[in-house]
């Protein structure tokens, strides 16, 4: 499972520009991880709307009820990652 996730991380556009892949893989492997598969019409978009902007400081300004605004502490430690 983790190898599959690492492949998704390396190929994801979500990672570019936010952090080093090594920092992200260290964070994701540092403790418990919940992996989910979304199966809904427009599921990725709906989940992204609930998660909020990728930068928690921006999320606090524009989407204060989002996951990242409420629980994120930085661009890497942002509570939620979506890999498609």
C-alpha positions as CSV (number, residue, x, y, z in Angstrom):
1,X,0.0,0.0,0.0
2,X,2.7,2.5,1.0
3,X,4.7,1.8,-2.2
4,X,1.6,2.6,-4.3
5,X,1.2,5.8,-2.3
6,X,4.8,6.8,-2.9
7,X,4.4,6.3,-6.6
8,X,1.3,8.6,-6.5
9,X,3.2,11.2,-4.6
10,X,6.1,11.2,-7.0
11,X,3.7,11.6,-10.0
12,X,1.4,14.1,-8.4
13,X,1.1,17.7,-9.4
14,X,0.0,18.5,-5.8
15,X,3.6,18.0,-4.6
16,X,5.4,20.3,-7.1
17,X,6.0,23.7,-5.7
18,X,4.9,23.0,-2.1
19,X,7.6,20.8,-0.6
20,X,10.3,18.2,-1.3
21,X,9.1,14.7,-2.0
22,X,11.5,13.4,0.6
23,X,9.9,15.7,3.2
24,X,6.4,14.6,2.3
25,X,7.3,10.9,2.3
26,X,9.0,11.3,5.7
27,X,5.9,13.1,7.1
28,X,3.4,10.5,5.6
29,X,5.5,7.6,7.0
30,X,6.0,9.1,10.5
31,X,2.8,7.9,12.0
32,X,-0.7,6.5,11.4
33,X,-2.2,7.2,8.0
34,X,-5.7,6.9,6.8
35,X,-6.1,6.2,3.1
36,X,-9.5,6.6,1.4
37,X,-10.9,6.0,-2.0
38,X,-13.5,8.4,-3.2
39,X,-16.4,7.0,-5.3
40,X,-18.8,9.8,-6.0
41,X,-19.8,12.0,-8.9
42,X,-17.3,14.9,-8.8
43,X,-15.8,13.3,-5.7
44,X,-12.3,14.8,-6.1
45,X,-13.7,18.3,-6.5
46,X,-16.1,17.9,-3.6
47,X,-13.4,16.6,-1.3
48,X,-11.0,19.4,-2.4
49,X,-13.7,22.0,-1.5
50,X,-14.0,20.5,2.0
51,X,-10.3,20.3,2.4
52,X,-9.7,24.0,1.4
53,X,-6.6,25.6,-0.1
54,X,-3.4,23.7,0.1
55,X,-1.7,26.3,2.3
56,X,-3.4,26.3,5.7
57,X,-2.7,30.0,6.3
58,X,-4.6,30.8,3.0
59,X,-7.3,28.3,4.0
60,X,-7.8,30.2,7.3
61,X,-8.6,33.4,5.3
62,X,-10.7,32.1,2.5
63,X,-12.2,28.8,3.8
64,X,-12.1,28.9,7.7
65,X,-14.3,25.8,8.1
66,X,-12.1,23.6,5.8
67,X,-10.0,20.7,7.1
68,X,-6.7,22.5,6.3
69,X,-7.8,25.8,7.9
70,X,-8.8,24.0,11.1
71,X,-6.1,21.5,11.5
72,X,-3.2,22.3,9.1
73,X,0.1,23.6,10.4
74,X,2.1,24.1,7.2
75,X,2.3,23.3,3.5
76,X,3.6,19.8,4.3
77,X,1.7,19.3,7.6
78,X,-1.6,20.3,6.1
79,X,-3.8,17.5,7.3
80,X,-5.0,16.2,4.0
81,X,-3.3,15.2,0.7
82,X,-5.2,14.2,-2.4
83,X,-3.5,12.2,-5.1
84,X,-5.3,11.3,-8.3
